[in-house]
Amino acid sequence: MHTVVERELELGLVLSPERSVPVPARLTYRTNDPYAVHVTFHVGSDAPVTWTFARELLVEGVFRPCGEGDVRVWPVKVDGRSLVCMALDSPDGEALLEAPATAVSAWLERTLRVVPPGAEQGYLGLDKGLSELFAMASRDEPRPGGESSGWSPDDSPEPGA
């Protein structure tokens, strides 16, 4: 079982320095994908648009400019309001979005309480997956009095062949 931390909020899609339009969005964090955050934008199309990027990038971007390439995040003050800006770049276009810093920070704090920084690996399920692989491999081992169902070292080609 995994935990989901979500927050609906309205972002501003910046069209020019003087103008932005509201965009409903959902921030989602899942413990079964502990390194990532998902931001889903409802932009009036048939299907919402989802961006996925590192939680660490958003955490750092609340305090200082960070990121390069497709996702950049930084804090800014506009008319006395604290905002978090997200610049998103894709082959389909670019977008600059502003989110209320208090809402983003409160949501991030909830995610950090669920999975603290540095504890993400424990939520990946790697140990369980490796155990299952080893269990499958042990079934392929030769059995006393029987044939191996797997590859045998005798099946390897001669050197230089």
RODO-2510 file (C-alpha; in nm, 4 decimals, decimal comma):
residues 161
     n   res          X          Y          Z
     1     m     0,0000     0,0000     0,0000
     2     h     0,1219     0,3490    -0,0753
     3     t     0,0268     0,6972     0,0374
     4     v    -0,0747     0,9834    -0,1910
     5     v    -0,0414     1,3490    -0,0896
     6     e    -0,2420     1,5823    -0,3131
     7     r    -0,3227     1,9513    -0,3261
     8     e    -0,5504     2,1333    -0,5655
     9     l    -0,4520     2,4904    -0,6346
    10     e    -0,4742     2,7632    -0,8909
    11     l    -0,1554     2,8594    -1,0713
    12     g    -0,1020     3,1639    -1,2832
    13     l     0,0094     3,1058    -1,6419
    14     v     0,2195     3,4133    -1,7179
    15     l     0,1391     3,5547    -2,0609
    16     s     0,3297     3,8809    -2,0169
    17     p     0,4799     4,0753    -1,7249
    18     e     0,1414     4,2434    -1,6744
    19     r    -0,0926     3,9550    -1,7487
    20     s    -0,1512     3,5971    -1,6339
    21     v    -0,4444     3,3586    -1,6574
    22     p    -0,5550     3,1153    -1,3862
    23     v    -0,4838     2,7471    -1,4449
    24     p    -0,6330     2,4868    -1,2105
    25     a    -0,3667     2,2362    -1,1088
    26     r    -0,3118     1,9384    -0,8821
    27     l     0,0137     1,8642    -0,7017
    28     t     0,0561     1,4911    -0,6394
    29     y     0,3175     1,2952    -0,4460
    30     r     0,3127     0,9155    -0,4204
    31     t     0,5224     0,7094    -0,1826
    32     n     0,5644     0,4407    -0,4501
    33     d     0,7412     0,7067    -0,6650
    34     p     0,9232     0,8781    -0,3776
    35     y     1,1697     1,0922    -0,5709
    36     a     0,9099     1,2584    -0,7961
    37     v     0,6330     1,5136    -0,7810
    38     h     0,3573     1,5310    -1,0402
    39     v     0,1898     1,8554    -1,1430
    40     t    -0,1264     1,8120    -1,3475
    41     f    -0,2627     2,1155    -1,5298
    42     h    -0,6227     2,1401    -1,6425
    43     v    -0,5803     2,3682    -1,9413
    44     g    -0,9195     2,3292    -2,1081
    45     s    -0,8118     2,0526    -2,3437
    46     d    -0,9624     1,7043    -2,3632
    47     a    -0,6874     1,5608    -2,1442
    48     p    -0,4974     1,7260    -1,8597
    49     v    -0,1233     1,7839    -1,8962
    50     t     0,1052     1,6270    -1,6340
    51     w     0,4661     1,7158    -1,5670
    52     t     0,6810     1,4932    -1,3464
    53     f     1,0086     1,6064    -1,1981
    54     a     1,2262     1,5650    -0,8879
    55     r     1,0715     1,6558    -0,5538
    56     e     1,4126     1,7849    -0,4497
    57     l     1,3998     2,0382    -0,7341
    58     l     1,0729     2,1835    -0,6066
    59     v     1,1905     2,1819    -0,2428
    60     e     1,5062     2,3718    -0,3346
    61     g     1,3198     2,6030    -0,5742
    62     v     1,1033     2,7359    -0,2908
    63     f     1,4216     2,8893    -0,1427
    64     r     1,6574     2,9598    -0,4355
    65     p     1,6727     2,9360    -0,8142
    66     c     1,7472     2,5823    -0,9306
    67     g     1,7117     2,3487    -1,2228
    68     e     1,8334     2,3572    -1,5762
    69     g     1,6902     2,2291    -1,8960
    70     d     1,3217     2,1419    -1,9087
    71     v     1,2255     2,2449    -1,5540
    72     r     1,3487     2,5478    -1,3612
    73     v     1,2067     2,6663    -1,0283
    74     w     1,2710     2,9828    -0,8268
    75     p     1,1116     3,2021    -0,5586
    76     v     0,9967     3,5561    -0,6319
    77     k     0,8047     3,8387    -0,4604
    78     v     0,5389     4,0174    -0,6643
    79     d     0,3393     4,3005    -0,5088
    80     g     0,4311     4,1712    -0,1617
    81     r     0,3187     3,8134    -0,2400
    82     s     0,5645     3,5239    -0,2218
    83     l     0,5409     3,3029    -0,5290
    84     v     0,7196     3,0001    -0,6670
    85     c     0,7840     3,0247    -1,0402
    86     m     0,8117     2,7153    -1,2583
    87     a     0,9465     2,7445    -1,6111
    88     l     0,8593     2,4368    -1,8166
    89     d     1,0068     2,3737    -2,1583
    90     s     0,9061     2,0959    -2,3997
    91     p     0,9084     2,0350    -2,7745
    92     d     0,5417     2,1427    -2,7689
    93     g     0,6142     2,4816    -2,6123
    94     e     0,7150     2,6735    -2,3039
    95     a     0,5198     2,7845    -2,0002
    96     l     0,5939     3,0092    -1,7055
    97     l     0,3706     2,9408    -1,4077
    98     e     0,3404     3,1099    -1,0699
    99     a     0,2156     2,9335    -0,7576
   100     p     0,1506     3,0712    -0,4095
   101     a     0,4647     2,9887    -0,2093
   102     t     0,2725     2,9207     0,1123
   103     a     0,0492     2,6594    -0,0549
   104     v     0,3420     2,4869    -0,2287
   105     s     0,5529     2,4921     0,0891
   106     a     0,2711     2,3505     0,3030
   107     w     0,2129     2,0686     0,0525
   108     l     0,5862     1,9936     0,0318
   109     e     0,6056     1,9780     0,4131
   110     r     0,3324     1,7130     0,4087
   111     t     0,5303     1,5080     0,1538
   112     l     0,8471     1,5430     0,3618
   113     r     0,6669     1,4154     0,6711
   114     v     0,5436     1,1102     0,4783
   115     v     0,8862     1,0345     0,3242
   116     p     1,1721     1,2306     0,4833
   117     p     1,4642     1,3373     0,2621
   118     g     1,7131     1,0529     0,2353
   119     a     1,4517     0,7858     0,3099
   120     e     1,3165     0,7616    -0,0468
   121     q     1,5065     0,4447    -0,1385
   122     g     1,3234     0,2493     0,1304
   123     y     0,9956     0,3187    -0,0495
   124     l     1,1027     0,1904    -0,3906
   125     g     1,0353    -0,1749    -0,3108
   126     l     1,3761    -0,2822    -0,4423
   127     d     1,4307    -0,5324    -0,1612
   128     k     1,0989    -0,7017    -0,2352
   129     g     1,1722    -0,7044    -0,6087
   130     l     1,5193    -0,8529    -0,5558
   131     s     1,3778    -1,1167    -0,3208
   132     e     1,1262    -1,2173    -0,5866
   133     l     1,4014    -1,2373    -0,8508
   134     f     1,6211    -1,4503    -0,6260
   135     a     1,3259    -1,6771    -0,5487
   136     m     1,2643    -1,7241    -0,9221
   137     a     1,6350    -1,7904    -0,9807
   138     s     1,6481    -2,0502    -0,7028
   139     r     1,3682    -2,2410    -0,8772
   140     d     1,5991    -2,2645    -1,1803
   141     e     1,8806    -2,4260    -0,9797
   142     p     1,9596    -2,7934    -1,0524
   143     r     1,7611    -3,0299    -0,8391
   144     p     1,9019    -3,3533    -0,7016
   145     g     1,8253    -3,6326    -0,9465
   146     g     1,6841    -3,3908    -1,2018
   147     e     1,7811    -3,1659    -1,4876
   148     s     1,8406    -2,7955    -1,4540
   149     s     1,5780    -2,5859    -1,6257
   150     g     1,8253    -2,3014    -1,6747
   151     w     2,1527    -2,2343    -1,8514
   152     s     2,4471    -2,4583    -1,7748
   153     p     2,8144    -2,3549    -1,7799
   154     d     2,8660    -2,6483    -2,0219
   155     d     2,6470    -2,4590    -2,2705
   156     s     2,8998    -2,1785    -2,3105
   157     p     3,0875    -2,1507    -2,6409
   158     e     3,4491    -2,2515    -2,6657
   159     p     3,6980    -1,9634    -2,6377
   160     g     3,7616    -1,8077    -2,9778
   161     a     3,4452    -1,9609    -3,1246
***
